[in-house]
Amino acid sequence: MNGTTRSNIKVGMAVAIVLKKDQRSGELTEGIVQNILTKSASHPHGIKVRLISGEVGRVKKVLDS
């Protein structure tokens, strides 16, 4: 699953996100979704989420379904 569709992402899922500071390098950060911040049904760069660790970024990969 990709991270561009909001319905693919649920609170408590393991995901890989790209942080704002890592957008140029594309480095991914893995974690568990605490909140879904994007309100629209989809976003071309990925749905923005907050991880339990407090980090905020756009979902690039959904690690569990």
C-alpha positions as CSV (number, residue, x, y, z in Angstrom):
1,M,0.0,0.0,0.0
2,N,1.2,3.5,-0.6
3,G,0.8,6.5,1.7
4,T,-1.0,8.8,-0.7
5,T,-4.6,7.7,0.2
6,R,-5.9,8.6,3.7
7,S,-8.2,5.5,3.8
8,N,-5.0,3.2,3.7
9,I,-3.7,4.7,6.9
10,K,-5.1,4.0,10.4
11,V,-4.0,5.1,13.9
12,G,-1.7,2.4,15.4
13,M,-0.2,1.3,12.0
14,A,3.5,0.9,11.4
15,V,4.6,3.3,8.6
16,A,7.7,4.8,7.1
17,I,7.6,8.6,6.8
18,V,9.9,11.3,5.3
19,L,10.5,14.1,7.7
20,K,10.6,17.8,6.5
21,K,14.3,17.9,7.1
22,D,14.9,14.7,5.2
23,Q,12.8,15.6,2.1
24,R,16.0,16.3,-0.1
25,S,17.8,13.0,0.9
26,G,14.6,10.9,1.0
27,E,15.7,9.3,4.3
28,L,12.8,7.4,5.9
29,T,11.8,7.2,9.5
30,E,9.7,4.3,10.8
31,G,7.2,4.5,13.6
32,I,3.6,4.0,14.7
33,V,0.9,6.5,13.7
34,Q,-0.5,8.5,16.6
35,N,-2.6,11.1,14.6
36,I,-3.5,11.6,10.9
37,L,-3.0,15.3,10.2
38,T,-4.1,15.5,6.5
39,K,-7.8,16.1,6.2
40,S,-8.2,15.5,2.5
41,A,-8.8,12.0,1.1
42,S,-5.5,11.9,-0.7
43,H,-2.3,13.9,-1.2
44,P,0.3,13.4,-4.0
45,H,3.3,13.6,-1.7
46,G,1.8,11.4,1.1
47,I,-0.6,11.8,4.0
48,K,0.9,13.8,6.8
49,V,0.9,12.0,10.2
50,R,2.3,12.4,13.7
51,L,4.1,9.3,15.1
52,I,4.0,8.2,18.7
53,S,7.6,9.6,19.0
54,G,6.2,13.1,18.1
55,E,7.8,13.3,14.7
56,V,5.7,14.6,11.8
57,G,6.1,13.7,8.2
58,R,4.5,12.3,5.1
59,V,3.8,8.6,4.7
60,K,5.9,6.9,2.0
61,K,5.2,3.3,2.9
62,V,2.7,1.4,5.0
63,L,4.6,-1.3,6.8
64,D,1.7,-3.4,8.1
65,S,-1.9,-3.8,6.7
